[in-house]
């Protein structure tokens, strides 16, 4: 009887996990359908270009300024390989020295019961080795390290895992993305789902799918992470931005990155200052 109970429990757990994954995939498919109707000219693979998938002028300028990120990546490489007081390095904390790792982040940590971003993983390594942590919003340290680490996964397919336990964080990110906030009463989705492909001032609004593929951006000689850009957007909406590294931002990043599953990482895309 115990054996049957264990089998029944395992079957129920698998069914629940499949349902959870299915719910997230259903949301992804619904958004993809809406975007296909909104911007039918974009090929699915081009979502990884962000706004440049729609804005041909921006795409041309990106190609002209492709080398702009090189100094940022080089600075991050120096921090990545810098020896700690115990002789270890950031690279020693990650499989294969960090190669291809970025394509799997953020991830849900069942032990911590929260989403862990790549920035958090870097700070976990620093903490474990008795080193000072990097400020999440600092472009000179964390931003530069992200530029290098994500460059090590360039060309890889986004592969964020979804499971039953992670479903709640995905849903939290989805709700926040579609919730109207601030004095202007906008939601992230107001621009990047309902108005994707249209212009806001002199900028084309990027589709929600693909928004997680090209970070950090190289802008004005600095690395701008996805969470830094989300915080800027919240300010534009007239809403108080969440603190850098807050769970709300982590959930948003998890949601957006799952939407981009299967797309190619194109880290350190150039943007005008």
N, C-alpha and C positions, 0 to 999 in steps of 0.2 A: 504493500500500500504506500509506504514511504517513497518507493521508487516511482510509483505512478504519480504521486503528488509532486515529486521533483520534476518529472517529465512535463506534467501539466503546467507547473510554475514556469519552467523554461520556455514552453511553447507560448504561454501568455506574455512573457517578457519579450520574446522575439516579435510577437504580433504587435505589442505596444511600440517597440522600437521602429518597426516598419511603418506603423501608423504615424508616428512622430516624424519620421523622415518624409513620409508621403505628404504630411501637412506642409512642411517647409518647401517641398518640391512643388506642391500645388500653388503656393504663393508665388514662387519663382516663375512658374509657367504663366500664371495670370498676369504678372507684371510684364513678362516677355511678350505676351499677346498684345497688351495695351501699348507697349512701346513700338511693336511692329506696326500697329495701326497709326501711331503718332508720328513715327519717323520711318516710313517704309523703305526709304532709300539706303538705310544703313544695313550692311551685311552683318550677320551675327558676330563674326570674328572681329569686326571693326569696332565693336563696343569697347574693346580694350583701349582704344585711342581716346576715350572720353569725349570732350567737346570737339576735339579735332576730327572725330568721325563725321561730323556735320559741317564743321568750319574748315573749308579747304585752304583758306589763307593761313589759319593757325597751324594747320598740318605742314604747310610749306615752311613756315617760320620755325617750327619744331625741328624740321630736318636741317635747316640752316644753322640752328643753335644746338645741335646734338652734342657738341663737345663741352657745352656750358657746365655740365654736371661733373666733368672729370676732376676738377680740383676738390669738389665736395667728397666724391667717392674716395679720392686719395687720402684726404684728411681722415675719413672714417676708417680706411684701411690701417692707418697708423694707430688709431685707438683700438682697433680690433686685434692687432698683433702686439700691442704694448704689454710688456711683462708686468704682472702684479708683483707685490712684495714676496709672494710665495713661489714665484717663478712661472705660474700659470698665466693664461691669457683668456680673453673672451672666446677666442676661437676654440679653445680646449673644452669649453662647456657645451659645444654643439656637435652633432654628428657630422663627419666629413668636413670639419672646420667651418661649418655653416653653409656649405654648398647645398643648394636646392631646398633648404629648410624653410625659407620665407613663403614658399608656395602652400604650406600647410597651416599657416597662422592667419588669424587667431584660432585658438582651439579651446575647447571646453575641458576644464580640469575637474574631474569628478571628486577629487579629494578636497579641493578648495571650494567647489561648488560655484565656480565663477569662470568667466571667459578670461583667458590669458593671452595677451597680445605679444607681439615680438618684442616690443619695448619692455614689457614686464619680464619676459624671459631673460633679456639682457641684464636688467637690474637684479633679477634673482641670482644670476651668475656673479655679479659684482658683490652682492651681499654674502653669498656662500664663500667667497674668497677674501672677505674682510676688506673690500674696497669701497670707497665712497660711491653712492648711487648717482646716476645721471638724472638731472631734472627732465621730466617727461617732455616739457615744452622747449627745451634748449636746442636750437638748431645746430650749435657748434659741437655739441657732444652727442646727444641722443639722435639728433637729426642726421648728423654725418655718419654715425654708425649704421643707422637704418639705410642710408644711401648705399653704403658698401655692402651690407648684409643682403639687402634685396637685390643688388646687382649680381650677387652670386646665384640668384635663382632666375635671372633674366631668361626668357624663353620657355620657362617651365609653365605647366598648366596649373591654374589655381585649383587646389584640392582640399577644401575645408570639409572636415567630417561632421556629419550630423547624426545624432543619436537621441534616444528618448530623453536623457537627462539634459541634453543641450537644447532641446526644443523650446524650453521656457525662455532661455536667453535670446534665441532667435526671435521668438514672439515678442519679447520685451523690446528688442531693437526695431522690429516691424512697427509696433504700436507707436513708438517714439518717432519713427520716420514719417508716419502718417498723421501725427498729432499737430494741430495748429498751436503755435507758440508765439509769445512776444507781442509787441505793440502793433506789428504789421499783420498779425493773425495769419502767418504763413506756416505751412508744414514743409519739411524737406521734399516730400512728394509733390507739393504744389508746383515746384520748379522742375524736379527731375523725373516725374512720372507724367503728371497732367500736362506740363508745358515743355517737356523734353524736346530739344531740337529748335526751340524758339529762341529769340534774343531777349536778353534783359540788359538794357543799355547797349554797351558795345560788346557784350559777351554772349556766346551761345550756351544755352543750358544743357549740360551733359545728361545723358540717360542714366537712370539708377544702376542698371546692369552695366558693368565695366568700370564703375567709379572706384573700385578697390584695386585696380590692376597696375596703375602707373605711378604709385607713390614710393618714396617721397617725390615731390616736384622739385625741380631746380628753378628757383625764382629769386632774382636779385642776388645771386651768389650764395644763397642759403637753401637748405633742405626744408621743405614744408611737408610735414607728414599728413596723412589722411585725417587724423584727429585734430591737428592744428587747423586744417581747412574747415572741418565741421564747426569748430569753435568760432572761426571767422564768420561762417554762414549764420550761426546763431546770433551773433552780434548784428549782422545785417538785417535779421528778422526782428530785431529789437528785443531779443531774449537774452537773459543772463547766461553766458556759456557755462557748461559744466566744467569743473576743474580738470586739467590735463590728467589723463589716466583714470578718470572716474568710471565706475561700472556702467553708467549710462552710455558713455562714449564707447566703451568696450563692446557693449551689446549692439550698438549701432554699427560698429566696424564688423562685428561677427555677421550681422544681418546682410550688410552690403557685400562682404566678401563671399558669403555663400551664394548670393545672387550671381556673382562672377565666376562661379565654379566652371572649370573647363576652358576659360579664356586664358590667353597667354599673358604672363607678367611682362610689363614693359616699364621697368623701374626707372626713376629719375628723368621723367619727361620734362622738357623745358616749358616754362610758361613766362609770359612777360612780367616784369617787375611792377 
